[in-house]
């Protein structure tokens, strides 16, 4: 069982396939097994790494409380142990914040970061205002309706149930991740790192609007933008074929100008 040491905390991860590396970082209700539809589809062409942040899945959950500021170090521990270089980190929702910070901590190991349904905790006054407005609308909906479309819930009651069960394997909760946004990186911090950034958004995301993500892309010069039609916040789960195609495309095309690092 592969375990990485993150400053004394045991971090569980898995490595599948071979080829250019993609490391997935789950959101608040996920863990390594949430990426089952990605591993099966991508491992023939890529090295696919999945990780459990502390307090999630099989990673150490014995601490009395969790600090979201520690999560980027958990990702870094796996990058270092596996000696990955030019990896692409793919975050889901708030996991994107941990992914971006890990990339900035290890630009020699990370070529690109994909911010899935997230602004990655970027510190910028206009973006914070836009994201807050989106969040104010999202909280009016039941949690499941923020994450999956009504149609999917009705047509795939089985996968909706499994989606909800995923979070029951975790000890940490959403509130343990929220302070990840504290002291986030600036646009200049990202540009100076040499790490390429891509925003991956769903057209029907009820948590973060396409308008907000598009504005972030405009502000971060050199970033990439992928908007998937008809896809919700949990695109990786509900529309995996489209999500996997977008991730594979980004892995094949994104490179980082390391001389700028």
N, C-alpha and C positions, 0 to 999 in steps of 0.2 A: 504494500500500500504506500504510494508516494506521499511523503510528508516533507514540507519545507519549514524551516525554523525562522519565524519572524520575531526577533528580539525575545526569544523564549516561549513564544506561542506557536503551537503546532498547527500548520495550515495544510489542509488536505487539497490535493489536486489530481487531475488525471491528464495523461497525454495520449493522443490517438493519431494514427496516420503518419504521413511524412510529407515533406515539402515546406514551402514558406509558412512561417508560424502565425497562427491566429490564436490569441488568448481572450476568452470571453469572461467578462465580469458581470455577475448577476445583479439584479435589483433587490428591493427590500423583501420580496416574497419568494425569492429564488434560491438556488444553490447549484452545484455542479450538474445535477441530473436534469435541471430545467432545460438544458441545451441538447436534449436527446435528438431533436429533429435537425439540429445543426451538425452534431458530430457525425451522424449517419450519412448526411449529404455531402460533407466537406472533407472528410478524412482521406478520401482517395487522392485528392490533389494537394491538400495542405496538412501541416501539423496542427492539430486542434487541441488546445489546452483549456481545460475548465478548472475553476478554482472555487473553493468555499472560503469566503471571508470569515474571520473569527466570529463565532456566535452563530454560524450558519452551517447546515449540512453536517459533515463529518469533522469539521475543524474544531479546535478547542473552544468550548463554550462554558468553561468552568468559572470564568471570572465573574465577580459580583456585578459588574457593569461594563458597558462597552463604550468605547470612544471612537466615533467615526474617523477621527484624525489618524487612527492607527490602520485603517483599511488600505490606504495606498502602500504601506509597508508590507502588507500581506501579499499584494500583487508583486511587489519588487522581490520578495523572498523567493517566489516561484521563478521569476525571470532569472534570478541569479543562480538558483540551484540547477535549473535546466540549461544554463549558459546560452540563453536565447539571444540572438542578435537580429536586428531589423524585424522585430515582431510587430504585428498589428494588434493593438488592444481594442476590443470591442466591448463597450459598456452598454448596459440596459438601464435606462432611467437613472436613478440616483447612483447606480454602479458606474455610470459614466464619469462621475465626479472622481471616484477612486481611480478609474482608468487614466484620466487625464493627468492627475497628480503623480501617478506612478510613472507615466511617460516622461513627465518633466524631471522626475528624480533620476531616471535612467535613460536619457536620450541616446546613450551609446548602445542600448539594447532595444530601444523602441523606435521604429521608423515612422509609425503613424498611430493615431488614436481615432476611433470612430465613436462619436457621441450619439448613442441611440436614444432618441426621444428625450433629449436632455441638452442643456447648455453647458454641462460639465463644470458648473460652479464658477464660471468665468466672472471675474469682478468687473462689472461695468454698469454704471447707473441706469442707462436706458434699458439694458437687457434685464436688470433686476426688476424694473418697473413693469416691463412687458410680461415677464414670467409670473409676477405676483398677480397681475390681472387675469392671466390664464388660470392660475391656481384658484382664484376666488370663484371662477365659474365652475371649475372641476369639482370643488367640494360640495356643490349643490346636488351632485349625482351620487347614487350608491357606489361604493368602491368598485364592485365588479363591472359596473357600467362605464367607469372611467378607463378600464383596462381592456375589455373585450366588447365587441359590438353586440347589440341585442339579437341580431340575426344569428350570429355564431352561437350565442348562448342557447337559442331556441333549437337550432339545427344540430348542434354538437354538445348535447347535455353531458355526454361522457367526458369529453376533453375539458369542458368547463369545470366539471367536478374535480378532475385530476389537477387542473390548474389551481383550484382553491386548496386542494390537499397539499400542494407543494410547500406552502408556507408553514405547515404544521410540523415540519422537521427542523425548524429553526428555533433557536432560543432568542437571538437578537430580534428587535422589532424596528419598525420604521423610525421611531424617535431616536434610536441609537445611531442612525445614519445622518440625521438632519444637520449636525454641526460640521459635516464635511464641507458645507458651503462657506464656513468661516475662513476669512483671509484667503479667498480663492485667487487663482492666478489672473494677472492682467493680460490684455491682448498682446502687449509688448513682451511679457514673460514667455508667452507661447511662441511668438515669432522668433525670439532670440534663441529658443531651444533647438530649432531646426526640426522639430517634430511636426509632421503633417497632420492636419485635423480635418475630419469629415463629419458633417452633420447628417445623420440618417433619421428621417422623419416619416411618419405615417399621415396620409391625408386626413384620416378620421381620428387622429389622436385627440382625445378629450381632455388630456392633461396639459399638453404643450402644443400651442397652435402652430400651423405651418408659417403663419405670418411672423411669429416670434423667432422661429428657427431660421427663416430666411433673412431676417434682420441680423441675426448673429453671424450668419455666413457673410453678409455684406460688410460687416464691421471687421471681421477677421480676414484680412487680405491673404490670398493664397489658399484659403480653405475650400473644401469641396462640399457639395450639397446633393443629397439623394432623397427625393420625396417619392414614396411608394403609394400609388393610387389605392384608395379604398381600404387602407391598412390602419388598424387601431394602435393604441399605445403599446400593447403587448403583441406587436407584429410578429416577433420571433415565434410566438405560440400559435396565433390564429392564421397567419398567412406565411407559413415557413418557406414555401417555394420562392416567393417573391423576396422575402428577407434574405434567404440564403444566396439568391442570385445577386442581390445588391452587395452583400458582404464579399462574395467571391470576386465580383467586379472591382471593388475597392482594393482588395488584397492584390489583385493582378496589376493594378494601375498606380497605386500610391507609392511614391518613393520620397525619401527625405533628403534634403540638401545638407548632408552632414558637415560640410565645410563651414556651415553657418552655426553649428552647435558650439 
